[in-house]
Amino acid sequence: MIRAGAPLLALTQGDPAGIGPDIALAAWRERRSAGLSPFIYIGDPDALAARAALLEMDAPLRECDVEDASSLFDEALPVLPIAAGCDVAAGRPDSRSASGTIGAIEAAVELTLAGRTSAVVTCPIAKSVLYDAGFAFPGHTEFLADLASKALGDPVTPVMMIAGPELRTVPVTIHIPLKDVPAALTEELVYETARITARDLTIRFGLSSPRLALSGLNPHAGEDGALGAEDAAIIAPAVARLRAEGIDVVGPLPADTMFHRAARDAYDVAICMYHDQALIPAKALGFDDGVNVTLGLPFIRTSPDHGTAFSLAGTGKARASSLIAALKMAADMARKGLDDGSA
């Protein structure tokens, strides 16, 4: 039985040809054993029903309004219908489905900003499929920030955090080529990313004084300038500003010695300078149960830390562990906000 008053989560379908429908169905099947808060699936009900049939999964679906979702969740998977835009075949992405994928994300954000749902949880999208349909954002994170900015009328700075049982990491630069990272990296960007991370770890995760460790950009954090100037010229001044504001932070540290067990015990989050520097250790230590959390937004957003896995869609081999972790983390964050009045 779902606990009364549990936060209701908005779960987007992601790319309907990927494993989003598979893992959503599996998560609902495990709702009791995993202790999940109720969620409403936002996406194409016909595509979801077809996937359940393909997987031979007994999962009753119920199209409904958001207000009825929590009461239905124990006995059926609530669905807020948004048409995919085309016939969906498992494992066969189609750019015609982009409108439904994008529409589901927009609906989830609108519902959560209005307080009708407590958090947004997103199944994986295939950016290449969306690009073929004219999608103008590098990824989920940037699109969510744009939606938030338009709703609030003010700029929003999104921060990606990968959170697992053993490690949290944040990349300062995200979806850009590695060759462009040095030019994109600025003292202000490093400072703002770390400041938002520290604030949200306090507000969303309940850490009263989060400990931050900032990596260097270059090997050996620049080796006093011998291996690059960015560490001393950009990262060190940002660290000094953060310390002056009372934030517990160290760095820049050599990235090759930051992630062994003893080193991880000394901080709550590693702030890294580029995508793979952050995501490789995070996924190596928690691939199946890592969660992608977007900080800096006016709403809670989590996602499984993996892609669409088209080759697994409809095969029964997709694992729902990362989505279940994302759903649980979103509910925990929502409860934290309700408890302290910050939501």
Secondary structure, 3 states (H helix, E strand, C coil): CCCCCCCCEEEECCCCCCCHHHHHHHHHHCCCCCCCCCEEEEECHHHHHHHHHHCCCCCCEEECCHHHHHHHCCCCEEEEECCCCCCCECCECCHHHHHHHHHHHHHHHHHHHCCCCCEEEECCCCHHHHHHCCCCCCCHHHHHHHHHHHHHCCCCCCEEEEECCCCEEEECCCCCCHHHHHHHCCHHHHHHHHHHHHHHHHHCCCCCCCEEEEECCCHHHHCCCCCCCHHHHHHHHHHHHHHHCCCEEEEEECHHHCCCHHHHCCCCEEEECCHHHHHHHHHHHHCCCCEEEEECCCCCEEEECCCCCHHHCCCCCCCCHHHHHHHHHHHHHHHHHHHHCCC
